[in-house]
Amino acid sequence: MTFATMAQAGTPPAGPGNIEIFNKRSMVALEGYAAQAGQEATVEVLRGGQTIGIGVGTLDGTGFLEFNHPGGECWIGVTPTIKPGDEVRVSFSGEAFTDSAITASPTVTEVAGSGFTATGNLPTDPENRVRGTGTVTITGTYDPADPWFDPARFAIETVNPENDDDKTPPGEDPGLSDNRAMGISLVPDDEHPNGEPGLWDATATADPATGTIVGTYTLFTEADYDRVLEGDHVFAAWMAGEEPALGLTQNEFEEIPGPGMGGCPPSPDGQVPTAPTTAELSSATGSTSVDVAWQTPAQPADAPEVTGYRVAAIGGAHAEQETAERTGGTSVSLDGLEAGATYEITIEAYNGRWSAVQSLGTVVVGSGTGVTPPPDGGTDPGTDPTTAPGAPAGLTATSASLDSADVTWTAAAGATGYTVTATSADTAAAVPAPVTVAAPATTATLNGLTSGATYTVSVTAANANGEGPAATATVSTLTAVAPAAFTLTRVVPGHESITAEWTAAAAGNAASPVSGYDLVATPADGQAPVTVAATGTTGTVSGLRNTVEYTLTVVARSGTATTRGTVPATVDNTVTPTDVVTVTRAQYRADKREYRISGTAQDATVNRVHVRLGDVAGSGTTIQLNVPVAADGTWAVDLRNGPTLPTSNRINVTSDSGASTVTLMTRTR
């Protein structure tokens, strides 16, 4: 295929080859490199000297090769979003010769029709023409400072194969124009005038003050007006400069950017982010937390901004996990860890999609890897006393809950910090990790206690000379009583989620108020259940896997005492989350077997859609498979030379997440 004829005026002289850049389609075609036929060509897209896309392929016998187009090669890793000013550079395996082109700045932004006004008293016309006047205006922008843009090497094109009278069905209006491609030049000449006298007129202007290009067609039959308005509208700009640096940039209105065929890598907005690989891990002496600080790594050009992170500490005696999500910022503190235990710290980055989990290494909690601040938040730690402090006075421990106790004491002279511990003679009672408190604070809360158990609470004061004797007190937590029975009333599956409703559970006794509910979704494939807490009588479990069957259970909590909700026969609590796909555009052009289909999918996490002919989901002749779903949930197919659309006009779309839909195609020509 060749596109050189699209530049009407000022066509550059022939060189050893030509680089054609279809920036809206992220497509590049190499043409005419006959001397390099059979060699491997490496094509790079560069912005500001940095490579944002790369592809490798073998030139055919005519020196032709294309990327991101059916029958061509894919870009490697990411399909670049090509923009004005980007350089496309090609090198060859068999010789040192290289070539390059700069993407020109003219960009189509709008196509508008005035409407066609038929003249009065239409003459009898054996060709059935409807005469009158209508205009179609193509508007765009360009950079007046673009050194690679030459107005004499620029053309506006409207291409419509139906604008040939030999393709007009009998009895239909053939129009006046017989031009498949109708071009307008900013600098017309005798060989390439704008319009044809008596058939159609055209004008084009470029305003450097506003950076605006406007081209206007004036058509004299309704058929010509309709075909120009419905055609493909293109800005075609030859690269200005010294030959043989030939480059033709074609910006095609309404073309869909990104991957042009199934199986090619997604464009930057469909890529998962790059997570940090290193971070500063610190844990102050005696603490039960780890501070994590990192830097956002470089992301692919044009990729969505990284807006959040998920940081986790995995380890401890019971393989517990503490997770924190961070929106903005590059540091977080993971609290409530086990003192003295080793944890692996992991991180994920989010840009509309979550990255893979990246390990940041391990840290021992309370190991003193961080800096302990001076007393009172000052900068001078002051003069250390010569002895360890004595036992704190006035120690009290009280519990008004099922699983915690509040501890207070009087400050000990010379103390820089305190350690609060709890022990119990009841071997079944949970023993919380020690709590460290920096002076001058003299209060602490012990969490994670067992309801109904009696504990001995000890507080010791310490400074640089050591730890002093302990002060002790006893405390008993309240006895937990399970909530009364309650009923699950409704379960509704959604996209990667299940929503449930239930009646409120009554407290088992006055000392045991209902503290909340847990929604537990247990998958049928044996993987770990997903649990979400709720406080009211409705809740949603998110983060599930579409197409996997889950059994939903609701549990009422009163401290550690629990009651599982009953499921009446009228309620089905075994459900399957599902994706939802829609089709927002479905057009087919018969002469090129071209499909333009776009839509949405609720599942935007590494999801793909598959488009086929027919009204049976997942079967029928393939239009395009493995179409990536972007981070915003949109997907698009722009395919030429596809299968012939059957007379039923019906297609089906399925997704990797289990959704499907059937719709009708609109035949455009």
N, C-alpha and C positions, 0 to 999 in steps of 0.2 A: 504494500500500500504506500502511496506517496501523498504528501500534503503540500508540496512546494507550490502548487498552483493556487493556493489560498491567498498568497500575497500578490495582489494585483499590480501594485505600482512599485517601481524601484527594486525589482527582484535582484538580489546580489548575484554576482557572477558565480559560475560553478567552481567549487573548490574540491578538495579531496573527499569531503563528506559534509554532512549536515546533522546538527543536533536539534531535534524538535521537542519542545517542552510544553506539555499540556498541564499547566500548573493546577487547574481545578481538579484534574483527575489523578494527580500525583503520578503522571505517566511521562516517560521519556522514550523517544524513538530515535535510533541511529539509522542514517540512510546514506547510501552512496559511498560507503567506505570499501569500495571494491578492492583496493590494494591491500586491505587488511582482512579480506574474506577468509573465513575458517579460523581466524585467531580468536582467542579469548579476550573479551573486552571487559574492563572494570569501569563502572560508571559511579561517580561520587557526586552527591549533592552537598555543597559547602555553603555555610553562612558565617560571615565574619572569619573565614579561614578555618572553621571547625566543621568536620564532616557530620552531617545530620542524617545521611542516608547513603547506602552503598548497595550495588547490585553487580552480579557477575554473570556473563553469558557468552555464547559463541555466535559470532557473526555468520549469517548464511552466505551462500555463494554470490549474492549481489552486494554484500556488505551491509545487510539490514539486520537490526535487532531492536526489540522493544521491551520495556519493563512496565509491569502493572497493567497489562492488557491481555485479554484472552489469546492464547497461543504464544505469549511471550514469557519472560522471566519475572519472578517475584523479587522485590527488594529483600535484603537480608535483615532479619531481626525486627525492623520497624519500617513501615511505609511512610516516607517523609512527606510532610506538608510543604509543598514547594511554594515559595512566595516571591514577589518581585525583588530583584536584587540578588537572589540566590545564584550561585555558580554551579553549572553542571559540567563536570570534567570527565573525559574519557581517556583511558590509556589501554595499550594493547600488549598482548603477551609476546608477540614476535618482534617488536621493534620499540625504539625509544620514543617514537612519535606520539604526541598527545594533542588533544583538541579540547576546546571548552566553549561554553556559551553562557551569557548572563541572562537571567529571566527578566524580560521587559516589564515595565510597570503598568501599561494599559490594562484595565480591568472592567468588564461589563458589570454594571450594577442594577440596571433596570431596562425593561422592554415594555413599552406602552403603546396601545393603539387608540386612535381617535374615535373609532367607530366608522363604519362605511355609510356614506350618504349617497343613495341612488338618485340619479337625475330624473326629472319629471318626463313623462311621455317616452318611456324606454322604446328605442327603435326596434323594429323587428330584426332579429339577428339570427341568421341560420346556425351560428355557433352557440346560441343560447346564452350569450354573455349578459351579465347584469352590470351596466356601466354606471359610473359615478366617481366619487373621490373618497379616499381614505388615506390616512398617514400612519406609519409605524415609526416610532422614535426609539432609538437605542442610545442609552446614556451610560457613561462610564467615567472613571477617574484615571489619572496618570500623574506621575511625578515630573513636573517641569524641569527639575534638576537631574533627571535620569540621563546619564551620559550615554547610555546604550540605546536610547530611543530616538529614532529619526523619523519625523512626520512623513518623509517621502518614502519610507519603507514600512508603511502601516496601511492596513485595510480593514474595513468593517465588512463582515460577510453574513448573509442570511442564506442558509442552505436548506432546500426542500426539494427532494427528487420529484414530488408530485407537480412541481412547477414546469413540467414538460408536457406539451399538448399530446404527445404520443402515449402518455400514461394516464390521460384523462378518460375515465369510463364514458362510453357512448351516452349522450343525452345530458351530461354534466357540463358545467361552465368551464371551458379550457383556459380562460383568462387571456391576457395579451402577451405576457412574458413567456418566453420559452427558455429560461435560464435556470438550471439546477442551482447554481450559486450566483447570487446577486450581490456584487461588491460595490463599496463606496470608499473612495480614497480621500485622504486629507489633502493630497497634492495630486489631483487628476492630471492626466496627459492625453494626448490624442489616441494613444493605443488603449488606454484604460479610462474612458470617460465615466462620469457618474450618471447612471441611467441610460435609457435608450429613447430617443425622440419619439413622442407619440405613444410609447408603451408604458414607461414608468420614469419618474424623475427621482433624484437623490441629491442630498447635500451633506457635507460633513464639516465640522469645525472643531478646533482644539483651542481652549482658552488657558494660556499659561498663568493668568492671574488667579484662576480658581482651580486649575488642574482638572478641568472637565472636558470630556470629549462627547460630542453629540452628533449622531447620524440620523437622518430622517429620510424615509422612503415615502414617496407619493405614488399611490396606485390608483388605476382608473377602472378596474373591474373588481367586483366583489370577490371573485376566486383568487385573484392575485393578492388582494388585501389579506384574506384569510390565510393563504399559504405563507406569506411573509410573516404574519403575526405568529403562526404556529411553527415556523421553521426553527432550525438551530441557529443561534446568534453568536457570532464569534468576533473577537478582536484578534487580529493576526499581525504580529510585529516582528520584522526581521531585525536581528541585532545589528546596530550600527558599529562601525569600527573596522579595523584592518582585517582583510581576508588572510588566511582561510578560516577565521573564527566565525563560522556561519552558525546562526542559531535562530530558530523560528519559535517564538512564544505564542501559544494559542490559548486565550482565555475564553472558555465556552460557557455562556450563560446557562444557569440551572443545572450544570453538570454537578455530580455528587462527588465531593472529595473523598480521598481515602482509598482503601484497597479496591481494585477493580475486578477481582475474580476470587472465587472461593479458594481457601487454603493459604492465601498470602497473609503476611503478618499484618496486624492492625496498625492504623495510624497512631500518632502519639497520644491522642485523646482516648484510645482504647487500650493503652498499655498500663500494666500494673506499675506502681512506682518502685524506685530503687530504695531499699531500706538502708539505714546506716549499718556499717560493719564494725565500727569501733565506738566506744563511749568511755567516759570517766565514771568509774564505779567507786562509791565511797560509803563507809558505814562507821559512824563514830563509836568510840569505845563505850561498851555497855548499852548501846542502843538496840532497838528491835526494828530498825528501818534501814533501807539502802537508798542512797541518792544516786540518780542516773542522769548524766548530762551528755548530749551528743550534738553533732552538727548535721544539718540536712545535706545529704550528698547531691551531687549534680544529677539532674534529670534530663531525659531526652528533650531536644528542642521541640517546642510547641506542646509538650506534655502538660496535663492539668497540674496546677499547683498542689504540692503536698500540704494537706490541711489538718492532718492529725496523725497520731501515733498510738499504738497499743503496746505497752511495756509490761512484762510479766516477770515475776520471780518464781522459779520452780525448784522445789527441794524441801528441806526440812525432814524431820523424822517420819512424817506421815505423807511425804510427797505432795504437800499442799502447794497451792498456787495462789499468788496474790497478783492481781492484774489492775492496771490503771490506764485509762484512756486520756489522751492529751489533745485538746484542740488548740492549735497554736502553741508556740513556745517549744523549746528543745531540752527540757529537763523535767524530772518528776521524782517524787519520793514514794517508795513502796513501803507501807507501814504494816505493823502487826505481824512481823516475821519472828522466827524462832531464834533467840540469841544463841550464838555459837554454831549455828547450822550453816552449811554451805548451800548456796542457791545459784542456779544458772539464771542469768538475766537475758531475756529475749526481747526483740522489738519487731514490730510490723509498722509499715508506713501506709497512709491512706490518701488517695487522690480522687475518690469516687469508687476506687477498687482497693482492696487490701493486698499488700505485697506478700511474698512468702515470709515465713518466720526466719529471722536472722539472729543467731546467737551472738551476744556481746561478751561472753566469758562468764566466770564465776567469781563470787565474793563470799567471804565469811561474815555473817551478821555480827555486829558489835566488835569487829576486829581492830578498830582504830585506824582503818584506812583513810578516813576523812579527818578533818581538822576540828577539834573540839573548841568551841568559842569560849572566850573569857567570861567570867561571871558578870551578871547583870547586862550582858550585851555590849560591854565596853571593849576597849582595845588593849588594856593592860590587865593581865591576870592578877596583879597585886602581889602582896607578900604572903607566901604560904605560912600557915601556922606550924609550930614545931611538933605538934602531936596530932593524932587522929581525933576526930570529934567524939563526944559522948553520945549516949543513946538519946534519940528524940523524946521529948516529954509530951504529955497530953495526947497520946495516941488514941484515936477512936476509929471503929470500923462499924458501918451500918449497912443494911441491905433492905431495900424496898422493892426489890425485883426478884425474878426467878433465877437470874444468872449473873448478877454483878454485885459488887460491894464498893461503897465509897469510903476512902481512908483519908483521915486528916491527922496532923501532928503539929507540934510547935518546933520552930527552927532550932537546930543545934548549932552552937557557936563553932565557927571555923569550917562549917560544912560547905562543900562545893556541889554536892549532889547526894541523892538518896536512892536506895534500892528497896522496892516493896515486893515482898513475896507472900505466897499463900500456900499452906499445906493442910492436909486433912487426914484424920485417922481412918476415914472411910475409903477403902481401896478402890471403890467404884467411882469416887468423886474425881472430876476433871481438875487438874492442877494447871493454872495458867502460867505462862512464861513470866519471869520477873519483869517488873516495870521500873525503869530508871527515870528519875526526876532531877532536873538541874535546879540548883538553888537560884533564886530564893523561894521557888514554889514549894508548898508544903501540903499538897493534896494529890491524890491519885485515884484512879478507878480501876478495879480489877474486873475484867470481863471474862466470859467463857467459863463461869462457875457452874456447878451442878445444883439444880434446884433441890431444896430440902437438905442439903449437906451442911455440916459445920466445919468451919475453917479457922486455922490459927494464922493471923496476919502478923508479919514481922516487918519492921522498918529499920534499916541501918543507915547511918550517915557516914560520908567518906570525904576525904580530901587527899592532897598529895602525899600525906604521911600514912595513909591506909584507911581501913574501914573500922569504925567503932562498934560497940556492942549494940544488940538489937533491942528495940522496944516491941512488945507483943500485945495482941488483943484478939478476942474470938468474935466470930460473926457467923450467923446461920442465914442462908438464903431461904426465900419463901418456897413452899412446896408447890410444884406444878401439878395442875389438874387438867386433863385433856379437855378441849372444847366439846360441846355437845354436837350431836350428829347434824349434818347439813346435806343439801342435795345439789348435784350438778344439773342445771336446767337447759343448757344449750352449748353446743360445740360447733364452731364454724371454721373450715379450713380456708387459708388465704395463700398469698404468695410468700413462700418460705416462712410461713407462720400459721399458728392456730389461735383463735380467739375463743374464750369460754366465759360463760355466765353461771352464777350459782347463788343459792340463798345464803344469807349471813349466818355464820355459826355463832351460837350463844356461848358465853363463857362457862367453863365447867364449875367454877365457884367464884366468889367475889375477889379472891386473891389471885385469880388466874385469868385476866382479861385476854381476849383473842389478840395476839400481837401481829398477826398477818397470815397470809396464805402463800403456799408454794404451788405453782403450776409445773407439773412434771410431764414432759413429752418423751415417751420411750419408743425408740424406733424398732421396727420389726426385724431389722437386719442385725441386731445384736450390738450395735455401737452404743456409746455412752448416752444416757438420757440427758436432756436439756432441761434445766430448772430455772424458773423465773419467779421472783417474789412479787406479791401484790398486796395491797392494803384494803382495797374495796371488794366488791363482789363481781368485778369483771377484770379480765387480764388477757394479755397476748404474749405468746411465746414466739419470739423471732429467731432468726438465724438457723432455721430448719432447712432440710434438703427437700427440694421439690421432688415429686414422684416416689418418695419413701413413705410408707405407712407408719403412722405414729398412734400410740394409745395415750390419751391425755388423762391425767389424774390430778385432782385438786386436793391439797392437804391444808387443813387449818392448824395454826400454831398457837400455843400458849406457852411461851418459853421453849422448853425442850419437849413438852408434851404435845402430841399431834393426834388429829383425827382425820381420816380419809373420807372425802365426800362420797355419798352413795350415788349410783348411776341408775336412774329408773329405766324401764324397758323402752320408753319413748325417746330416749336420748342415745345417739350413737357417738361414743367417745373414741372410736377408732377411725381416724380420718387421714387423708393424704394431702399435704400442701401441694399447690400447683402454681406454675408460672402462667402468665397471661400475655399473649401476643396479639397485636393489632396490625392491620394494614391501612396506612393513611394515604398511599398513592399506589396505583397499579395501572401502568400504561404500556401498550405494546404497539410497536411500529412494524408493520408487516414487511415493508420493502427491505429493511435491514435486519429483520427478526430481532429487533431491539426491545429489551425489557427495562423499564424504569419502575422499580418497586421499592417502597420504603415503608417503615412502620416503627412500632415500639415493642419492647418486651419489659415486663416488670423486673425480671431477673437480669441485672447488668453486671454480674460477677462471673467473669470468664464463661459467658454464655454465647451460644451461636444459634442462628436460625438456618433452616433448610427449606428451599422453595422448589416446589415441583408442580407439574401439570396435574389436573384432575381434582376431584372433590373427595378423595379418600386420604385422610391425613397420613403422611409418611410413605406414600406410594405414588407411582406415576413417573413420567419422564422428568429428569432433573433439569431445572432451570439454573439454579446455583446452590451449592451446598457450603456449609461452614462459613456463613456470613457472620462476622463478629458483631456483637452487640456493644455499642459504645457505652462509656461511663454514664451518660445521661439517659440510657435506655433506648436510644434510637439505633436503627439498622437500615441499610440501604443496599440495593442491587442496581447496578448500571451495566448492562450486558448487551453486547451486540453479537450477531451470529449465533443466537441461541436457538432452541428448538422451535418448530412451527407451532403456534398457538392453535389448539383445536377449536372447532366452531362453538363448543360449549362455553369458551372463555373462562373456565373455572381453574383456579390454582389453589394449592394448599400450602400452608406454612407451618412448620413444626419447629420446636426449640429443643436444645439439649436438656432443658429443665422440664420437659414433659408437656408443654403447652402446644396447642394447635388451633388453626382457624382456616376457614375456606372462604374465598372471595372471588369476585368477578374482575377480569381484566378489561380495561377500556382500550379499544383499538383506535389509535390516533391517526394512522394512515396506512 
